[in-house]
Amino acid sequence: MIKPELLDRWKIKNSEDLYGIKTWGASYFEINDKGEVSVTPFADKPDVSVSLVDIIKGIKERGLDAPVLLRFENLLDSQLTFLNESFNAAINDAGYKGSYQGVYPIKVNQQQQVLKEVTRFGERYHHGLEVGSKPELIAALSVMKDKEACLVCNGYKDEEFIDLGLYATKMGFKCFFVVEIPGEVDMILQRSRKLGITPNIGVRIKLASRAGGHWTESGGDRSIFGLNVSQLIDVVDLLKKEDMLHALKLVHYHLGSQIPNIRDIRSAVVEAARVYAELVKEGAPMGYLDLGGGLAVDYDGSKTNYSSSRNYSLSEYCADIIEVVMSIMNEHEIEHPTIITESGRAIVAYYSVLLFNVLDTSTFEHPVVPETLDPETHEQIINLHEVYKGLTLKNLQESFNDAIYYRDIIRDHFKHGQLSLRERSLAESIFWNIITYIAAEKSRVKRVPQELDGIGDAIADIYYCNFSVFQSVPDSWAIDQLFPIMPIHRLNEMPTRKAVIADITCDCDGKIDRFIDTHDVGHTLRLHALNNGSDYYLGVFLVGAYQETLGDLHNLFGDTNVVSIQINKTGGFDIVREIEGDSVEDVLSYVEYDTKRMVEDFKQSAEEAIREGRITAADRRNIINAYQNGLRGYTYYERFEE
Ligand SMILES: *Cc1c(COP(=O)(O)O)cnc(C)c1O
C-alpha cells in the first residue's frame, strides 16, 4: 500500500521525470498544468499548446475513436526547418562556400500527404526527394514542383525507371541517377543516347567505415549496395571511354539508419569526401556530395550512443560534416560541393503519435493466505506455508529460494495426480504472496541479491490495450526498438501500478515490456489504476518514421484511424483530414476474401439452421444483420452503442 501523504505529494514534475518527456520530447511534447500531455509546435511561441485530451475529445465528437494515429503537420514543418536552418548556421559559422540541399527519402513515410507536406514546407529551402524504386519515382514526380530541388534516384533501375528520370531531367528537374551496381551505367548511357538527353550521374560507394546501431550491415565492405573501389574505377574508365565523364556529378553513400555515434558519422564523411576529391582529380565535374541518411532520433532521451539514442545534437552533426568536408576540399584546393543529406527518420519521427485506450487490466493480487492450515493439508504445502509465515527482512533471499523449491515440487505432484486443482491453487496463492512480499520489501534491505533484481517485473500488472503492436509499432517487436510510451492524462496523480502492455492480437509477442528508463531499459511502466468507467489513454510517441508501412495485418487488425492536425498560432487546432481505418471487410479483401460471397455462404448456413429447427426466420434476420455489421465495423475493439 502506498501512504496517502506520498500520493498527495505527487507533482507534475514527478511525472516529467518518470516518463522522461523533457528529454525525448524535443520541447514538442510537455505536460500542461492540468496534467495532460500537450503539443507545443512553435519554437518561437512556447505558450501555444494543445492538449492531446482535447484532440481526442474532438475526434470522438466527430465519430471516430481510438486507436487513432495523430499526425501533426506543424511538427513536420518544424523539423524540416530545424534541419535546414542548422546546416545553414554551420555553413555560415565555418565560412563554407557551398550550400546544403537535403532530400527526403520517400520510403521512411511514403503517405501522399507526407510527400505533399515535405515538398510544400521544403520549398523555401529547395528540399527535394530521394526515391529508391520506380513507384517512388512516379510518386515523387506527381508532387515535385521545385526545379531547384534535387531528385535523387537510388535503387535498381530498369529502362522504364531510367526513361522517366531522363524525361524529368529534360523537364528541368535536378534528377540524379545514382549507380548502385556497375552494370547500370551501360543502360543509363544507352537510354540517354536513345532519348538524346544527358543524364546527371552519381555513384554510390561502399565505405570501409562502419557504424554501430541496428543497421550496421547497410554500410561497410559487406554492404549489399554500392560500388567497391575497383568497380568505381571501372565506372570512371567506362565514362571516359564513352566520353561521358562530364555527366558524373555526385558521390553518395548510406551508412545505415539511426546512427547513434557521431564518431562513425565523421569517419564516413572523411572517407566519402576523399573519394569525392579523387573523382575531381580524375576530371569529373562533380559538385554534389550526398551523405545519405542516418541522422538519429533520441527515442529514449539518454543522449548516449545506445541504439535508441544519439550522442550528438543536430548542430553538432551539421558542424562536424561541414568542418570535415571543408578541410578536405581546402587541402586539395577543390571548390566546396553542395552537400546533400537524405534524412528521413529525423524529419518525420515526431510527426505521428499513436493513441489508444486501455480495455482492461489484470493485476497480480492473490487471495489472502490463511493464518493456519488444516492439519490434513499436503505436507509440501505446509512447508511452503511455513516459508510464508517465517518471512522477515533478513531472510528474503533464503525464503525466495525455499519458495521456488517447494513450488516446483508441488507442481510436480500435481502433474502426477497427487494433488488436486484446489490444493494447487492454494499453493500458488501462498507462493505469489511470498513473491509479492519480497518484491515490496526488497528496497528496504541494503544489498539486494542479484537474483531478486527482476522480481518486481514478475508480478507486474497487465494492461490490455486497444491496438496491435504488429500494425502500429512493428519495430518494437521486430528489432526491440524503444519508443516513449506514457499516459496522456492524470499526470498530476501518482501512478501506483507497475505494468506491461498487451495488445489485442492473440500473439504472445503482442506486448510491450521494454520501456525507456533513466538508467537502463525498464521492463515495466508505471501507470494509474483504472477509474471505473472512465477512459484511460496511453500515447506511443515518435512513431512517424518507418512504422506505418512496415506494419502488418497480424490477426487481421488493419490500419488505424488517422487524423491530421494543424495547430494554429492562436492556440486552436484544425482537423485537416481524417482517414477512417480499415474495416473488417477491407482487411479480408486484402487477403483475397470475396466478402459478397462470404455473406451468401453465411446466409445459407443460417437457412440450414432454420431447416433444422434451431432458429426462426426472424432470428436469421438478426444474425445476418450482426454479421454484416461486423464486416463493416472497425477491426479494433469498438464500444457498443445502444
Ligand atoms: C533508408 C534510407 C535513408 C533514410 O535514412 P534515415 O536514417 O531514416 O534518415 C536515406 N538514404 C537511403 C539510401 C536509404 O535507404
The ligand as a MOL file (V3000), in Angstrom:
LIG
                    3D

  0  0  0     0  0            999 V3000
M  V30 BEGIN CTAB
M  V30 COUNTS 15 15 0 0 0
M  V30 BEGIN ATOM
M  V30 1 C 16.5180 4.4520 -45.6970 0
M  V30 2 C 17.4100 5.3500 -46.4010 0
M  V30 3 C 17.5550 6.6750 -45.9680 0
M  V30 4 C 16.8790 7.2320 -44.7470 0
M  V30 5 O 17.6690 7.1010 -43.6200 0
M  V30 6 P 17.2460 7.7890 -42.2230 0
M  V30 7 O 18.1980 7.2000 -41.2810 0
M  V30 8 O 15.8400 7.4540 -41.9680 0
M  V30 9 O 17.4320 9.2460 -42.3560 0
M  V30 10 C 18.3690 7.5000 -46.7200 0
M  V30 11 N 19.0110 7.0430 -47.8180 0
M  V30 12 C 18.8850 5.7680 -48.2480 0
M  V30 13 C 19.6060 5.3330 -49.4650 0
M  V30 14 C 18.0910 4.8780 -47.5480 0
M  V30 15 O 17.9970 3.6180 -47.9620 0
M  V30 END ATOM
M  V30 BEGIN BOND
M  V30 1 1 1 2
M  V30 2 1 2 3
M  V30 3 2 2 14
M  V30 4 1 3 4
M  V30 5 2 3 10
M  V30 6 1 4 5
M  V30 7 1 5 6
M  V30 8 2 6 7
M  V30 9 1 6 8
M  V30 10 1 6 9
M  V30 11 1 10 11
M  V30 12 2 11 12
M  V30 13 1 12 13
M  V30 14 1 12 14
M  V30 15 1 14 15
M  V30 END BOND
M  V30 END CTAB
M  END
